[in-house]
């Protein structure tokens, strides 16, 4: 990377990686689907490690897909629940009229 892009390109690449990991890891222990977020971070880490062998990291659609999915999972609420139903009104016990 440094040989192709120079020190400025290397610094920009490292800054992109740091910011991407910060974005994916921010609030992982907080609310939201934690297992899915950890899986996205693991896949992104594997992609970064694999891309050290070739120069198409930024052109790889999987890079942007993982960043998008990780961002979407980060903003999901912890648990989507149905609103609690109101209890039925109390029934009055009325004895039937004599026939």
CORVENFEN-V926227 format. One record per residue. N is the residue number from 1. BURIAL is I if it has 16 or more other C-alpha atoms within 10 Angstrom, else O. D_LAST is the distance of its C-alpha to the last C-alpha in Angstrom with 2 decimals. Layout:
n/burial/d_last
N/BURIAL/D_LAST
N/BURIAL/D_LAST
This chain:
n/burial/d_last
1/O/96.07
2/O/98.76
3/O/101.43
4/O/99.59
5/O/98.02
6/O/100.20
7/O/99.11
8/O/97.01
9/O/95.10
10/O/94.63
11/O/93.35
12/O/90.90
13/I/89.70
14/O/89.22
15/O/87.39
16/O/85.05
17/O/84.34
18/O/83.74
19/O/81.38
20/I/79.51
21/I/78.98
22/O/77.98
23/I/75.40
24/I/73.99
25/I/74.04
26/O/72.81
27/O/69.52
28/I/69.28
29/O/67.85
30/O/65.38
31/O/62.08
32/I/61.90
33/I/62.30
34/I/65.21
35/O/65.88
36/O/66.27
37/I/68.54
38/I/70.72
39/O/71.04
40/I/72.15
41/I/74.72
42/O/76.00
43/O/76.37
44/I/78.13
45/O/80.46
46/O/81.31
47/I/81.97
48/O/84.29
49/O/86.16
50/O/86.46
51/O/87.60
52/O/90.57
53/O/92.12
54/O/91.80
55/O/91.92
56/O/88.73
57/I/86.29
58/O/85.45
59/O/85.25
60/O/82.96
61/O/79.48
62/O/77.98
63/I/79.33
64/O/77.40
65/O/74.30
66/I/74.16
67/I/74.76
68/O/71.99
69/O/69.46
70/I/70.46
71/I/70.04
72/O/66.63
73/I/65.44
74/I/66.78
75/O/64.57
76/O/61.30
77/O/58.78
78/O/58.43
79/O/55.01
80/O/52.77
81/O/49.20
82/O/46.01
83/O/44.61
84/O/41.98
85/O/38.50
86/O/36.46
87/O/33.70
88/O/30.22
89/O/28.48
90/O/26.41
91/O/22.75
92/O/20.50
93/O/17.97
94/O/14.69
95/O/11.77
96/O/8.61
97/O/6.32
98/O/3.76
99/O/0.00
